[in-house]
Amino acid sequence: MNQKLNVVLMACRQAVPDPLRLSNPLGQAGLNVRVIHEPCSSKVEVFQMLRTLASDADLLWIVGCPEPACQLVEGSFRMAKRVGHARDYLKEIGLEPERLGMTQLPAGNQEALAALAKEILERARRLGPNPARVSTKVEKEQP
Amino acid sequence: MIVGTRKPLAEIQDMVKKYDRLLLAGCDTCVAECASGGRREVAELAAALQMAFRLAGKEMAIREASVDRQCVHEFLLEVVEAAQEADAVLSLACGAGVQALADRLPDTPVFPALNTLFIGETAERGLWLENCRGCGNCMLGITGGICPVSRCAKSLLNGPCGGARNGLCEINLAKELVPEVPCAWLQIYDRLSALGELDRLVELTPPKDWSCGDASGPRRVVRSDQQG
Protein backbone atom coordinates (compact mmCIF):
# COMPACT_ATOMS: atom_id res chain seq x y z
CA MET A 1 0.00 0.00 0.00
CA ASN A 2 1.30 3.41 -0.94
CA GLN A 3 1.34 5.91 1.88
CA LYS A 4 1.28 9.67 1.90
CA LEU A 5 4.54 10.67 3.47
CA ASN A 6 5.48 14.04 4.94
CA VAL A 7 8.49 15.70 3.42
CA VAL A 8 9.80 18.98 4.77
CA LEU A 9 12.18 21.02 2.67
CA MET A 10 14.23 23.83 4.17
CA ALA A 11 15.52 25.70 1.19
CA CYS A 12 17.72 28.70 0.63
CA ARG A 13 15.88 31.44 -1.27
CA GLN A 14 18.76 31.85 -3.67
CA ALA A 15 19.11 28.15 -4.45
CA VAL A 16 15.36 27.59 -4.80
CA PRO A 17 13.73 30.92 -5.71
CA ASP A 18 10.50 29.22 -6.80
CA PRO A 19 9.77 26.37 -4.36
CA LEU A 20 6.68 25.28 -6.32
CA ARG A 21 8.99 23.89 -8.98
CA LEU A 22 10.22 21.49 -6.36
CA SER A 23 7.12 20.88 -4.29
CA ASN A 24 4.62 20.49 -7.16
CA PRO A 25 6.12 17.38 -8.75
CA LEU A 26 6.57 15.83 -5.31
CA GLY A 27 2.99 16.62 -4.38
CA GLN A 28 1.77 15.19 -7.68
CA ALA A 29 3.74 12.04 -6.91
CA GLY A 30 1.75 11.63 -3.72
CA LEU A 31 3.87 13.24 -1.01
CA ASN A 32 2.81 15.85 1.53
CA VAL A 33 5.37 18.58 0.99
CA ARG A 34 6.07 21.61 3.13
CA VAL A 35 8.70 24.08 2.01
CA ILE A 36 10.28 26.45 4.48
CA HIS A 37 12.08 29.24 2.70
CA GLU A 38 15.30 30.26 4.42
CA PRO A 39 17.43 33.35 3.78
CA CYS A 40 20.38 30.93 3.71
CA SER A 41 20.62 27.21 4.40
CA SER A 42 23.00 28.01 7.25
CA LYS A 43 20.06 29.52 9.14
CA VAL A 44 18.87 25.99 9.83
CA GLU A 45 20.09 24.87 13.22
CA VAL A 46 20.66 21.28 14.33
CA PHE A 47 17.88 21.49 16.88
CA GLN A 48 15.46 22.57 14.14
CA MET A 49 16.43 19.57 12.05
CA LEU A 50 15.91 17.19 14.96
CA ARG A 51 12.68 18.84 16.08
CA THR A 52 11.27 18.62 12.57
CA LEU A 53 12.06 14.93 12.38
CA ALA A 54 10.65 14.40 15.87
CA SER A 55 7.44 16.25 15.13
CA ASP A 56 6.22 15.97 11.57
CA ALA A 57 8.70 14.86 8.94
CA ASP A 58 9.24 11.44 7.49
CA LEU A 59 12.02 12.98 5.46
CA LEU A 60 13.74 16.34 5.91
CA TRP A 61 15.84 17.89 3.18
CA ILE A 62 18.05 20.94 3.43
CA VAL A 63 18.76 22.72 0.16
CA GLY A 64 21.52 25.28 -0.12
CA CYS A 65 23.75 26.74 -2.79
CA PRO A 66 27.06 25.28 -3.96
CA GLU A 67 29.69 26.51 -1.49
CA PRO A 68 31.39 28.99 -3.87
CA ALA A 69 27.99 30.52 -4.73
CA CYS A 70 26.78 31.11 -1.18
CA GLN A 71 25.81 34.76 -0.68
CA LEU A 72 26.85 34.52 2.96
CA VAL A 73 30.24 33.17 1.86
CA GLU A 74 30.43 30.22 4.22
CA GLY A 75 26.72 29.49 4.73
CA SER A 76 26.63 26.31 2.66
CA PHE A 77 29.83 25.12 4.30
CA ARG A 78 28.28 25.65 7.74
CA MET A 79 25.07 23.93 6.67
CA ALA A 80 26.99 20.85 5.54
CA LYS A 81 28.78 20.69 8.90
CA ARG A 82 25.49 20.97 10.80
CA VAL A 83 23.84 18.31 8.69
CA GLY A 84 26.80 16.04 9.48
CA HIS A 85 26.37 16.72 13.19
CA ALA A 86 22.63 16.10 13.04
CA ARG A 87 23.17 12.84 11.15
CA ASP A 88 25.56 11.68 13.86
CA TYR A 89 22.80 12.41 16.36
CA LEU A 90 20.33 10.38 14.27
CA LYS A 91 22.71 7.43 14.33
CA GLU A 92 22.82 7.64 18.14
CA ILE A 93 19.06 7.82 18.25
CA GLY A 94 18.78 4.72 16.10
CA LEU A 95 17.09 6.45 13.18
CA GLU A 96 18.32 6.25 9.60
CA PRO A 97 20.60 9.26 8.95
CA GLU A 98 19.29 9.26 5.38
CA ARG A 99 16.08 10.78 6.72
CA LEU A 100 18.02 14.00 6.70
CA GLY A 101 18.96 14.87 3.14
CA MET A 102 21.14 17.67 1.90
CA THR A 103 21.76 19.13 -1.53
CA GLN A 104 23.79 22.04 -2.76
CA LEU A 105 21.81 23.16 -5.78
CA PRO A 106 22.97 25.62 -8.43
CA ALA A 107 20.28 28.31 -8.69
CA GLY A 108 18.29 28.21 -11.91
CA ASN A 109 19.49 24.76 -12.96
CA GLN A 110 16.24 23.06 -13.90
CA GLU A 111 17.86 19.72 -14.64
CA ALA A 112 19.43 19.63 -11.18
CA LEU A 113 16.09 20.61 -9.66
CA ALA A 114 14.30 17.76 -11.45
CA ALA A 115 17.00 15.32 -10.39
CA LEU A 116 16.64 16.52 -6.80
CA ALA A 117 12.87 16.01 -6.88
CA LYS A 118 13.43 12.49 -8.17
CA GLU A 119 16.00 11.75 -5.48
CA ILE A 120 13.70 13.05 -2.73
CA LEU A 121 10.79 10.99 -4.00
CA GLU A 122 12.83 7.82 -4.21
CA ARG A 123 14.35 8.38 -0.77
CA ALA A 124 10.97 9.06 0.84
CA ARG A 125 9.44 5.95 -0.67
CA ARG A 126 12.41 3.80 0.21
CA LEU A 127 12.51 4.89 3.85
CA GLY A 128 8.76 5.02 4.40
CA PRO A 129 7.16 6.45 7.55
CA ASN A 130 9.43 7.82 10.26
CA PRO A 131 8.87 5.67 13.35
CA ALA A 132 10.34 8.35 15.61
CA ARG A 133 8.01 11.21 14.78
CA VAL A 134 5.00 12.17 16.87
CA SER A 135 2.49 10.19 14.93
CA THR A 136 3.40 7.61 12.37
CA LYS A 137 -0.18 7.58 11.18
CA VAL A 138 -0.08 8.30 7.47
CA GLU A 139 -2.81 9.13 5.04
CA LYS A 140 -3.49 6.99 2.05
CA GLU A 141 -1.99 8.34 -1.10
CA GLN A 142 -4.59 9.98 -3.31
CA PRO A 143 -5.12 8.12 -6.54
CA MET B 1 35.08 28.90 31.34
CA ILE B 2 34.06 25.36 32.21
CA VAL B 3 34.21 22.99 29.27
CA GLY B 4 32.10 19.88 29.00
CA THR B 5 30.80 17.45 26.42
CA ARG B 6 27.51 15.64 26.14
CA LYS B 7 27.36 12.10 27.41
CA PRO B 8 26.45 9.41 24.88
CA LEU B 9 22.72 9.44 24.22
CA ALA B 10 22.35 5.80 25.30
CA GLU B 11 23.85 6.60 28.70
CA ILE B 12 21.52 9.56 29.17
CA GLN B 13 18.55 7.52 28.06
CA ASP B 14 19.41 4.77 30.51
CA MET B 15 19.62 7.23 33.43
CA VAL B 16 16.14 8.63 32.90
CA LYS B 17 14.26 5.74 31.33
CA LYS B 18 12.09 5.01 34.37
CA TYR B 19 10.56 8.49 34.42
CA ASP B 20 7.69 9.80 32.33
CA ARG B 21 8.05 13.57 32.63
CA LEU B 22 11.45 15.08 32.15
CA LEU B 23 12.76 18.61 32.44
CA LEU B 24 15.91 19.44 30.49
CA ALA B 25 17.74 22.32 32.12
CA GLY B 26 20.44 24.17 30.22
CA CYS B 27 22.97 26.74 31.28
CA ASP B 28 23.61 29.68 28.96
CA THR B 29 27.10 30.61 30.10
CA CYS B 30 30.16 28.33 29.93
CA VAL B 31 28.60 25.21 28.47
CA ALA B 32 26.71 27.30 25.93
CA GLU B 33 30.02 28.79 24.79
CA CYS B 34 31.44 25.31 24.27
CA ALA B 35 28.23 24.24 22.48
CA SER B 36 27.31 21.46 24.86
CA GLY B 37 24.71 22.77 27.32
CA GLY B 38 23.06 25.99 26.15
CA ARG B 39 19.48 26.38 24.99
CA ARG B 40 20.31 25.12 21.49
CA GLU B 41 21.81 21.94 22.89
CA VAL B 42 18.84 21.55 25.24
CA ALA B 43 16.52 21.68 22.23
CA GLU B 44 18.68 19.19 20.33
CA LEU B 45 18.78 16.74 23.22
CA ALA B 46 15.06 17.09 23.88
CA ALA B 47 14.20 16.19 20.30
CA ALA B 48 16.79 13.41 20.26
CA LEU B 49 15.52 11.86 23.48
CA GLN B 50 11.94 12.11 22.32
CA MET B 51 12.81 10.20 19.17
CA ALA B 52 15.00 7.66 20.96
CA PHE B 53 12.30 6.90 23.53
CA ARG B 54 9.65 6.74 20.83
CA LEU B 55 11.69 4.12 19.00
CA ALA B 56 11.85 2.23 22.29
CA GLY B 57 8.06 2.37 22.55
CA LYS B 58 7.81 5.08 25.21
CA GLU B 59 6.31 8.55 24.91
CA MET B 60 8.39 10.80 27.15
CA ALA B 61 6.99 14.20 28.10
CA ILE B 62 9.90 16.60 27.88
CA ARG B 63 10.01 20.26 28.86
CA GLU B 64 12.91 22.60 28.23
CA ALA B 65 14.33 25.39 30.34
CA SER B 66 17.55 27.30 30.37
CA VAL B 67 19.04 29.79 32.77
CA ASP B 68 21.95 32.20 32.63
CA ARG B 69 23.98 30.49 35.33
CA GLN B 70 22.92 27.19 36.81
CA CYS B 71 25.66 27.37 39.45
CA VAL B 72 24.13 30.49 41.04
CA HIS B 73 21.06 29.82 43.14
CA GLU B 74 19.40 33.15 42.37
CA PHE B 75 19.23 32.17 38.70
CA LEU B 76 17.53 28.85 39.40
CA LEU B 77 14.03 30.01 40.26
CA GLU B 78 12.65 29.43 36.78
CA VAL B 79 14.06 25.91 36.57
CA VAL B 80 12.96 25.02 40.07
CA GLU B 81 9.43 26.12 39.23
CA ALA B 82 9.41 24.17 35.95
CA ALA B 83 10.75 21.11 37.77
CA GLN B 84 7.59 20.90 39.87
CA GLU B 85 5.88 19.33 36.84
CA ALA B 86 8.70 16.85 36.22
CA ASP B 87 9.54 13.41 37.58
CA ALA B 88 13.25 14.08 37.03
CA VAL B 89 15.57 16.78 35.78
CA LEU B 90 18.35 16.32 33.27
CA SER B 91 20.86 19.10 33.65
CA LEU B 92 23.10 20.20 30.80
CA ALA B 93 25.22 22.35 33.11
CA CYS B 94 28.68 21.62 34.46
CA GLY B 95 29.02 19.54 37.61
CA ALA B 96 28.67 22.65 39.77
CA GLY B 97 25.40 23.56 38.07
CA VAL B 98 24.02 20.05 38.43
CA GLN B 99 24.78 20.09 42.14
CA ALA B 100 23.35 23.56 42.72
CA LEU B 101 20.16 22.45 41.03
CA ALA B 102 20.04 19.19 43.01
CA ASP B 103 20.44 21.24 46.17
CA ARG B 104 17.39 23.30 45.25
CA LEU B 105 15.35 20.22 44.34
CA PRO B 106 15.52 17.90 47.36
CA ASP B 107 12.54 15.82 46.18
CA THR B 108 13.40 15.54 42.50
CA PRO B 109 16.16 13.38 41.00
CA VAL B 110 18.68 15.43 39.01
CA PHE B 111 20.95 13.80 36.44
CA PRO B 112 23.95 15.11 34.47
CA ALA B 113 23.75 15.11 30.69
CA LEU B 114 27.34 16.30 30.34
CA ASN B 115 30.77 15.17 31.37
CA THR B 116 32.52 18.20 32.82
CA LEU B 117 36.10 18.29 31.60
CA PHE B 118 38.18 21.37 32.40
CA ILE B 119 38.62 25.10 32.72
CA GLY B 120 39.45 26.17 29.23
CA GLU B 121 39.82 28.70 26.50
CA THR B 122 38.01 28.95 23.17
CA ALA B 123 41.13 28.77 21.02
CA GLU B 124 39.17 28.90 17.79
CA ARG B 125 35.70 28.02 16.60
CA GLY B 126 35.09 24.43 17.66
CA LEU B 127 38.34 24.06 19.59
CA TRP B 128 38.56 24.36 23.37
CA LEU B 129 41.81 23.88 25.23
CA GLU B 130 42.50 23.13 28.86
CA ASN B 131 44.45 26.12 30.08
CA CYS B 132 43.86 26.10 33.81
CA ARG B 133 43.72 23.37 36.41
CA GLY B 134 42.66 25.62 39.26
CA CYS B 135 45.81 24.77 41.20
CA GLY B 136 45.16 27.58 43.66
CA ASN B 137 48.60 29.15 43.36
CA CYS B 138 48.87 30.84 39.98
CA MET B 139 52.36 31.12 38.50
CA LEU B 140 51.40 32.77 35.20
CA GLY B 141 53.23 35.88 36.36
CA ILE B 142 56.48 33.96 36.17
CA THR B 143 55.80 31.98 33.02
CA GLY B 144 54.68 34.75 30.73
CA GLY B 145 50.96 34.01 30.80
CA ILE B 146 51.37 30.38 29.71
CA CYS B 147 50.51 27.80 32.34
CA PRO B 148 52.94 24.88 32.70
CA VAL B 149 50.64 23.18 35.22
CA SER B 150 47.85 22.68 32.69
CA ARG B 151 49.66 22.93 29.37
CA CYS B 152 52.76 20.86 30.10
CA ALA B 153 51.75 17.19 30.07
CA LYS B 154 53.97 16.60 33.11
CA SER B 155 53.14 19.89 34.85
CA LEU B 156 56.83 20.64 35.16
CA LEU B 157 57.67 23.90 36.88
CA ASN B 158 61.28 24.53 35.87
CA GLY B 159 61.65 23.91 32.18
CA PRO B 160 61.00 21.17 29.65
CA CYS B 161 61.44 17.45 30.21
CA GLY B 162 63.68 16.74 27.24
CA GLY B 163 61.04 14.77 25.38
CA ALA B 164 59.96 17.62 23.11
CA ARG B 165 60.59 17.21 19.38
CA ASN B 166 60.31 20.02 16.85
CA GLY B 167 58.54 22.19 19.37
CA LEU B 168 55.95 19.54 20.13
CA CYS B 169 55.17 17.69 23.34
CA GLU B 170 56.04 14.00 23.31
CA ILE B 171 52.42 13.05 24.02
CA ASN B 172 51.88 13.55 20.29
CA LEU B 173 53.84 10.33 19.81
CA ALA B 174 51.43 8.39 21.99
CA LYS B 175 48.24 9.39 20.22
CA GLU B 176 47.10 11.42 17.27
CA LEU B 177 46.15 14.88 18.44
CA VAL B 178 44.72 17.50 16.11
CA PRO B 179 46.02 20.11 16.40
CA GLU B 180 49.24 18.77 17.87
CA VAL B 181 50.11 19.76 21.41
CA PRO B 182 53.04 22.16 21.56
CA CYS B 183 55.71 22.00 24.25
CA ALA B 184 54.42 24.51 26.82
CA TRP B 185 57.93 25.23 28.03
CA LEU B 186 59.10 26.12 24.55
CA GLN B 187 56.09 28.45 24.31
CA ILE B 188 57.03 29.98 27.65
CA TYR B 189 60.63 30.44 26.56
CA ASP B 190 59.63 32.01 23.22
CA ARG B 191 57.16 34.33 24.88
CA LEU B 192 59.57 35.54 27.56
CA SER B 193 62.31 35.84 24.98
CA ALA B 194 60.07 38.06 22.83
CA LEU B 195 59.25 40.15 25.90
CA GLY B 196 62.94 40.41 26.79
CA GLU B 197 62.18 38.92 30.20
CA LEU B 198 63.97 35.60 30.18
CA ASP B 199 65.46 36.56 33.54
CA ARG B 200 62.15 35.54 35.09
CA LEU B 201 63.29 31.96 34.62
CA VAL B 202 66.59 32.36 36.42
CA GLU B 203 65.15 31.64 39.82
CA LEU B 204 64.06 28.10 40.47
CA THR B 205 60.42 27.56 41.30
CA PRO B 206 60.12 25.52 44.51
CA PRO B 207 58.00 22.37 44.66
CA LYS B 208 54.36 23.28 44.31
CA ASP B 209 52.14 23.44 47.34
CA TRP B 210 49.31 21.26 46.10
CA SER B 211 47.36 21.83 49.29
CA CYS B 212 46.10 24.99 47.58
CA GLY B 213 44.82 22.77 44.78
CA ASP B 214 42.57 19.77 44.83
CA ALA B 215 44.80 17.70 47.12
CA SER B 216 43.34 18.85 50.41
CA GLY B 217 39.65 18.18 50.11
CA PRO B 218 36.85 20.46 48.94
CA ARG B 219 38.03 24.03 48.60
CA ARG B 220 36.04 27.10 49.49
CA VAL B 221 36.26 30.84 49.34
CA VAL B 222 34.71 32.90 52.11
CA ARG B 223 34.29 36.63 51.62
CA SER B 224 32.61 38.19 54.63
CA ASP B 225 32.25 41.51 52.81
CA GLN B 226 30.12 39.75 50.20
CA GLN B 227 28.00 37.78 52.64
CA GLY B 228 24.51 38.85 53.62
Interface residues (C-beta under 8 A of the other chain):
Chain A: E45 V46 F47 L50 R51 L53 A54 Y89 E92 I93 G94 L95 P131 A132 R133
Chain B: P8 L9 A10 R40 E41 A43 E44 A47 A48 Q50 M51 A52 R54 L55
